[in-house]
């Protein structure tokens, strides 16, 4: 039997739940509970990534795995000061506000044990990273992190372009580059591992690496992940090309709060269609922002401008993507444009690309009872086809 303060156990389980994945295999939907030498270890894995959290306790050794959802809900809803865990023959007894039995899963007649987080004994690279740098990268690149099961989920490429000092993400519509170097050699990390590292509670995290294996350690947490193997498919050269030769492109400096306010007002008139487009035109006197029909329009003054004569074509971008990219900019930032290239948002230390929407492809056909419906020519609809990077 072990006894642990409820608040500490709540913190541990909330961290480990980030590593739980349902539907892959039995162990991936469980939390491992191991007590050894008066230390409690909670572990979760999806077989590619592992997270382990530990705390000091006093009590008997044990090694089991229990359903993650059941344990987490019970722990989070417990209001007593302490929790007692006792291993019985075929269940784990949980004593808090009451007595609860967590049934153990059997495998060949024995209950499942806690997953073992792999170790790296002969590292070919060692170092440490500051968690503030990692969180800064995560904040700047969050706008281009693919969602769950997204076919464009190419991973998070640390040191993947330029001189190996940048972190880059790309989701097919937005690309982000942050000039902070974390590892000595490039590493292509899966999105799930980012969430695990973000749960590590330490100012400095030590890491060691061997080939495609990476182990990160803080005082109370360990995260293990395997590198993705599709580096050659990552569009690093394409992203680099778009940021090349900026001095010969048109640009302006904008004020972030002013642009966000203008986008919000114009977007009131943007209809609920796929892509929710807003139209941008870089005029000589300022940036003109409208909806497709022109029923809303604002002109935002430039802080300064370069090579803008008002002859640039109108371009369309997704309202929600534009707002999300602007949100991560500094209070003032540079915006570059060049024909139908993606928009380029430039700050000291960060860069973003935002793809355009093809405003020349506006016909949508919908099959309804063998009839074809074409939207009115004044409709706000714009094709969901982006101009590719």
C-alpha positions in Angstrom: 0.0 0.0 0.0 1.1 3.6 -0.7 -0.2 6.9 0.4 0.1 10.1 -1.7 -1.3 13.6 -1.4 -4.3 13.9 -3.8 -3.1 17.1 -5.4 0.2 15.6 -6.3 -1.5 12.6 -7.8 -3.9 14.8 -9.8 -1.0 16.7 -11.3 0.8 13.5 -12.2 -2.3 11.9 -13.9 -3.1 15.1 -15.9 0.4 15.1 -17.3 0.5 11.4 -18.2 -2.9 11.6 -19.9 -1.2 13.5 -22.7 0.5 10.3 -23.6 -2.6 8.1 -23.6 -4.0 7.1 -27.0 -7.2 5.1 -27.5 -7.8 2.5 -30.2 -4.2 1.6 -31.0 -3.6 -1.3 -28.6 -4.6 -2.1 -25.0 -1.5 -0.7 -23.3 -1.9 2.6 -25.1 -5.2 3.3 -23.4 -3.7 2.6 -19.9 -1.6 4.3 -17.3 1.2 2.3 -15.8 1.6 2.5 -12.0 4.9 1.4 -10.6 6.4 1.8 -7.1 10.0 1.0 -6.6 12.4 2.2 -3.9 9.8 4.5 -2.5 9.2 6.3 -5.8 5.9 6.3 -7.7 6.1 6.2 -11.5 3.1 6.9 -13.8 3.8 6.0 -17.4 1.8 6.1 -20.7 2.8 5.3 -24.3 1.5 5.0 -27.8 4.5 2.8 -28.7 6.1 5.8 -30.5 6.2 8.2 -27.6 6.5 7.7 -23.9 5.9 9.9 -20.9 6.9 9.1 -17.3 6.2 11.2 -14.2 7.6 10.4 -10.7 7.0 11.4 -7.1 8.5 10.3 -3.8 6.2 8.1 -1.7 6.4 5.6 1.1 5.0 2.1 0.7 5.1 -1.3 -1.0 6.5 -2.0 -4.4 3.9 -2.7 -7.2 3.8 -2.8 -11.0 0.4 -2.7 -12.8 -1.4 -1.0 -15.6 -5.0 0.4 -15.2 -7.5 2.0 -17.6 -6.4 5.6 -18.0 -9.8 7.2 -18.3 -11.1 5.5 -15.2 -8.1 6.4 -13.1 -7.9 10.0 -14.3 -11.6 10.7 -13.7 -11.5 9.1 -10.3 -8.4 11.0 -9.3 -9.6 14.4 -10.5 -12.9 14.0 -8.7 -11.4 13.0 -5.4 -11.6 15.6 -2.7 -9.9 13.9 0.3 -6.4 15.2 1.3 -4.7 11.8 0.5 -5.3 8.7 -1.6 -4.3 5.2 -0.7 -3.4 2.6 -3.4 -3.3 -1.1 -2.5 -2.6 -3.9 -4.9 -4.9 -6.9 -4.5 -4.9 -10.2 -6.4 -7.0 -9.1 -9.4 -7.6 -5.3 -8.8 -6.1 -2.1 -7.5 -7.9 -0.7 -4.5 -8.3 3.1 -4.6 -9.3 4.7 -1.3 -10.2 8.3 -1.3 -13.7 9.6 -0.7 -14.7 5.9 -0.8 -13.4 2.5 -1.7 -13.0 1.7 -5.4 -11.8 -1.3 -7.4 -9.8 -0.8 -10.6 -9.9 -4.1 -12.3 -6.6 -5.4 -13.7 -6.2 -6.5 -17.3 -4.8 -10.0 -17.7 -2.4 -11.2 -20.4 -1.5 -14.9 -20.4 -2.9 -15.2 -16.9 -0.8 -12.3 -15.5 -1.9 -8.7 -15.1 -0.5 -6.1 -17.5 2.5 -4.2 -16.1 3.5 -0.6 -16.5 5.1 0.1 -19.9 8.9 0.5 -19.7 10.2 3.8 -21.1 13.3 3.0 -23.2 16.7 4.3 -22.1 19.6 5.5 -24.2 22.9 4.2 -22.9 25.3 5.2 -25.7 24.2 8.6 -26.8 25.9 10.2 -29.8 24.5 13.6 -28.8 23.9 15.2 -25.4 22.8 18.6 -24.3 20.2 20.7 -22.6 17.4 23.0 -23.7 15.7 25.8 -21.9 11.9 25.3 -21.6 11.3 29.0 -22.3 12.9 28.5 -25.8 10.7 25.4 -26.4 7.6 27.3 -25.4 8.5 30.3 -27.5 8.9 28.0 -30.6 5.6 26.3 -29.8 3.8 29.6 -29.5 5.1 31.0 -32.8 4.7 27.8 -34.7 1.3 26.7 -33.3 -0.6 28.3 -36.2 0.9 25.8 -38.6 0.8 22.6 -36.5 -1.5 20.1 -38.2 -4.5 18.8 -36.3 -5.1 15.1 -35.3 -5.1 12.7 -38.3 -4.4 15.6 -40.7 -2.9 14.2 -44.0 -0.5 17.2 -44.0 1.0 16.3 -40.6 4.6 16.4 -41.6 5.9 16.9 -38.1 7.9 19.6 -36.4 11.3 20.0 -37.9 14.0 21.3 -35.5 17.0 22.6 -37.4 15.6 21.7 -40.7 16.4 24.7 -42.9 18.8 27.5 -43.5 21.9 27.0 -41.2 20.2 24.3 -39.0 19.2 26.8 -36.3 15.5 27.2 -37.1 12.4 25.3 -36.1 9.9 24.9 -38.9 6.3 23.6 -39.2 4.0 23.4 -42.2 0.4 22.3 -42.5 -0.2 22.8 -46.2 -1.6 26.3 -45.8 0.7 28.0 -43.3 4.4 27.7 -42.7 6.2 29.0 -39.6 9.9 29.5 -38.9 11.4 30.4 -35.5 15.1 31.2 -35.3 15.9 29.2 -32.1 18.2 26.2 -32.1 17.4 23.4 -29.7 19.4 20.4 -30.9 22.8 20.1 -32.4 21.6 18.1 -35.3 18.2 18.3 -37.1 15.4 16.3 -35.7 11.9 15.8 -37.2 9.5 15.4 -34.2 5.9 14.2 -34.3 3.1 16.5 -33.0 2.3 14.2 -30.1 5.8 14.5 -28.6 5.5 18.3 -28.5 2.5 18.0 -26.2 4.4 15.7 -23.9 7.4 18.0 -23.7 5.1 20.9 -23.0 4.1 19.1 -19.8 7.6 19.0 -18.5 7.9 21.3 -15.4 11.5 22.4 -15.4 13.4 25.5 -16.5 16.1 23.3 -18.1 15.6 19.9 -19.7 18.5 17.6 -20.4 18.4 15.4 -23.5 20.4 12.6 -25.1 20.0 11.1 -28.5 21.1 8.0 -30.4 20.3 7.8 -34.1 16.5 8.4 -34.3 15.8 8.0 -30.6 15.5 11.1 -28.3 15.2 11.1 -24.5 14.4 14.3 -22.6 14.7 14.4 -18.8 13.8 16.8 -16.0 13.8 16.3 -12.3 10.4 14.6 -12.3 9.5 13.8 -15.9 11.0 11.8 -18.8 9.8 11.9 -22.4 11.0 9.5 -25.1 10.2 9.8 -28.8 11.3 8.4 -32.2 12.2 10.7 -35.1 9.8 10.6 -38.1 11.4 9.2 -41.2 10.0 11.5 -43.9 12.6 14.3 -43.8 13.1 14.2 -47.5 9.4 15.1 -48.0 9.6 18.2 -45.8 9.2 21.4 -48.0 12.2 23.2 -46.4 13.7 24.4 -49.7 10.4 25.7 -50.9 10.0 27.7 -47.7 13.5 29.0 -48.0 12.9 30.1 -51.6 9.9 32.2 -50.6 11.9 34.1 -48.0 14.8 34.7 -50.4 15.5 38.1 -52.0 13.0 40.0 -49.8 14.6 43.4 -50.6 13.2 43.3 -54.1 9.7 42.6 -53.0 6.9 45.0 -51.9 6.4 45.4 -48.2 4.7 47.4 -45.5 4.8 47.7 -41.7 1.5 47.2 -39.9 0.3 47.5 -36.4 -1.0 44.2 -35.1 -4.0 45.5 -32.9 -5.2 47.8 -35.7 -5.1 45.0 -38.3 -6.9 42.5 -36.0 -9.7 45.0 -35.3 -10.2 45.7 -39.0 -10.2 42.0 -39.8 -12.9 41.4 -37.1 -15.1 44.2 -38.4 -14.9 43.2 -42.1 -15.4 39.5 -41.2 -18.9 40.3 -39.9 -19.9 40.5 -43.6 -18.0 37.3 -44.6 -20.5 34.5 -45.2 -20.2 31.1 -43.6 -18.7 29.3 -46.5 -15.6 27.1 -46.8 -12.5 29.2 -46.5 -14.3 32.4 -45.3 -12.3 34.7 -47.6 -11.3 38.3 -47.1 -9.9 40.3 -49.9 -6.6 42.4 -49.5 -5.3 45.1 -51.9 -2.1 46.9 -51.2 -3.0 50.4 -52.3 -0.6 53.3 -52.3 -2.3 54.9 -49.3 -2.9 51.8 -47.2 -4.0 48.2 -47.0 -7.6 47.8 -48.2 -9.5 45.0 -46.6 -12.9 43.9 -48.0 -15.3 41.0 -48.2 -15.9 39.4 -51.6 -19.0 41.5 -52.5 -17.5 44.7 -51.2 -20.3 45.4 -48.7 -17.6 46.0 -46.0 -14.4 47.8 -46.6 -11.6 49.4 -44.5 -8.3 51.0 -45.4 -5.5 50.5 -42.8 -2.7 53.0 -42.9 0.9 51.7 -43.2 3.5 52.5 -40.6 5.9 52.6 -43.5 6.0 51.1 -47.0 8.4 50.0 -49.6 7.8 49.6 -53.4 4.0 49.9 -53.2 2.5 51.9 -56.0 -1.1 50.7 -55.8 -1.0 48.5 -58.9 -0.9 45.2 -57.0 -3.7 42.7 -57.7 -6.4 41.9 -55.2 -5.6 38.7 -53.3 -7.8 36.5 -51.1 -6.9 34.8 -47.9 -8.9 32.7 -45.3 -10.1 35.0 -42.6 -9.5 32.6 -39.7 -6.0 31.7 -40.9 -5.1 35.3 -41.4 -6.3 36.2 -37.9 -4.4 33.3 -36.4 -1.1 34.3 -38.1 -1.5 37.9 -37.2 -2.2 36.9 -33.6 1.3 35.5 -33.1 3.1 38.5 -34.6 4.9 41.3 -32.6 3.0 44.6 -32.0 4.4 45.9 -35.2 5.6 43.6 -38.1 6.6 43.6 -41.7 4.3 42.1 -44.4 5.8 41.2 -47.8 3.9 40.3 -50.9 4.9 39.4 -54.5 2.3 38.6 -57.1 0.6 35.3 -56.2 3.2 34.1 -53.7 2.1 33.4 -50.2 2.0 36.4 -47.9 5.2 36.7 -45.8 5.0 37.9 -42.2 8.4 39.0 -40.8 9.5 39.7 -37.3 12.9 39.6 -35.7 13.4 35.8 -35.1 10.2 34.6 -36.7 8.7 34.2 -40.2 5.3 33.0 -41.4 3.9 32.1 -44.8 0.2 32.2 -45.5 -1.2 30.7 -48.7 -3.7 32.5 -50.9 -7.1 31.4 -52.1 -7.6 31.2 -55.9 -10.2 33.9 -56.5 -10.5 32.9 -60.2 -12.0 29.5 -59.4 -15.5 30.4 -57.9 -17.8 27.8 -59.3 -19.3 25.2 -56.9 -21.6 22.4 -58.0 -23.8 20.6 -55.6 -25.8 17.5 -56.6 -29.4 17.8 -55.3 -32.0 15.5 -56.8 -30.1 15.2 -60.0 -30.0 19.0 -60.5 -26.9 21.2 -60.4 -26.8 24.2 -58.3 -24.4 27.1 -59.1 -24.0 29.9 -56.6 -25.1 33.4 -57.5 -22.3 35.5 -59.1 -22.6 37.9 -56.1 -22.1 35.1 -53.6 -19.2 35.3 -51.1 -18.2 31.7 -52.1 -14.6 31.2 -53.1 -13.1 27.8 -54.0 -11.4 26.0 -51.2 -8.4 25.4 -53.4 -5.4 27.3 -52.1 -2.6 28.4 -54.3 0.0 25.8 -53.4 3.3 26.6 -51.8 
